[in-house]
Amino acid sequence: MFFASDNAGPVHVQVMDRVIAANADYAMPYGNDPIMDEVRQSIRTAFEAPDAAVYLVATGTAANALALACYCQPWQTIFCSPVAHIHEDECNAPEFYTGAAKLTLVPGGDKMTPDALRRSIAGEEVRGVHGPQRGPVSITQVTERGGVYSLDELRALTAVARDHGLPVHLDGARFANALVALGCSPADMTWKSGVDVVSFGGTKNGCMGVEAVVFFSPEKAWEFELRRKRGAHLFSKHRYLSAQMAGYLQDDLWLTTARQANDNCAYLAQGLRAAGASFLHTPQANMIFASFPRATHQRLHDAGAKYYIWEGTLEGDDPSEMLAARLVCDWSVDRAAIDAFLAHFQ
C-alpha cells in the first residue's frame, strides 16, 4: 500500500536488464558510448524531430535547471505556476544555474491561463535597468496537482510566449503520463505546440535515475554541454544513464508503464469515490488529492499505508474531521494493494 510517490517504486526489469548488459564490457565515457547513439535516435524518432539535440542527466532538477539556464540570462525572470516544481521543490536550483535569475509566479492554480500569463509578462520589463527582463516560460505537464494541459491549453500559453518573443520550457517529469492521458504524439505535446525544450522524465516511470533534455532546435546544444559539465552533471560512466533510457524507450516501455500508472490511479479514484472521499482536484493522470475522515487515515497508517497527508494532521480529537491526502500511483502498484488500501474505508 505504497502511494507516497512514483519516485519510490522499483526499477522496471527491462531497464535493469539493459543496465546489466551495459556492465558486461568497456565503453567510451562522457556520453560517447554506442548506447547513447541508440537513445538519441530513438528520441528523435519518437518526437519526429530528426535534428533535436538530446542529452541525459540523472535528476529532474538538473534537467530543468540546466535547460532553463540555456534560455535565461541572470537579469531575466522565468514565468511559472506558483506550485511549479522549479519553484516549490528544487531548492532554488534554477536560480543558481541561471546565475540568480528570478522566478515570476503567474497567479492562479496549478495550471497557468493565457490571460494570467500575459498580465505577468506585461508586468515585467517595464522598469528599465531597475527591474528583471522577460525570460522563458516554464510549463509543468503533468502539473503538481495532477492536472493535464490539453493541447489547446498548451498552444494558448505558448502563443502568449511567442507574442513576446519568449522561449518555452516543458517540465515533463511525468511526460509519459500526460501523453497517455491526452492520447497524442510526443511531437504534438512539444514542438508542434510551441515548446522549445523539454525535460523528458524517466525516473518516476520505471527508471533508476535518468532524465532526457531535448532541444528541438540544436543552437543551444553546445551551451548545454558546457553547462552540464560545469554544473557537475556530466557522468563519466555515462553508459549507465544511456542504458536506462534505452531500456525505457525499447518497445515503447515508457508508454506501457505510464498507462499502467494512470490505470492504477483511475482504479483507486473510482474506489475512493465509491467510499465517499471528496477530491480537491480532478485526477487526470497518476496523482490524486482526496479528503476523507481522520479515523480512516489512522486505520491506514496503522496498517502500514504510505502516503502524504496534504492538509491537516493525523493526531486530533475529532475522528470525523476530513484530512486531505496526496496519493500517487506508479506502474508497479498491483490491484491487490489498491483493494487492500480501499478495504480500510469500510
Order of alpha helices (4+ residues) and beta strands (2+ residues): alpha-alpha-beta-alpha-beta-alpha-alpha-beta-alpha-beta-alpha-beta-alpha-alpha-beta-beta-alpha-alpha-alpha-beta-beta-alpha-beta-beta-alpha
